[in-house]
Amino acid sequence: MTGESEEVRRLREAIKAFAAIEDDAACTAAVSEALREWPDLGSELRQLREDRVNRLRERKKTWPEIAAIIGDVTPERAQQISKGLSGAARKKAKKAPPAE
């Protein structure tokens, strides 16, 4: 994949390493362990991104500039990321009944 960061490339290599485990039971156990950890790892990644987006804003980057850095998001989504709004939180907010 062209334009891919070194970190993403290494993550893809790690996934290939799981696939290369010849013993089905060992592969299943290793992948299962990684998947059990994924919610925490995903949360850590989202928090890191949120923190860095906010640092970009502190450095006077515009929302369109930040959206371009993130890639494949709108400036509005970049702003939501800065507030820690995940896809699930955004959907929940849309479905919530109006406050009385």
Secondary structure, 3 states (H helix, E strand, C coil): CCCCCHHHHHHHHHHHHHHHCCCHHHHHHHHHHHHHHHHHHHHHHHHHHHHHHHHHHHCCCCHHHHHHHHCCCCHHHHHHHHCCCCHHHHHHHHHCCCCC
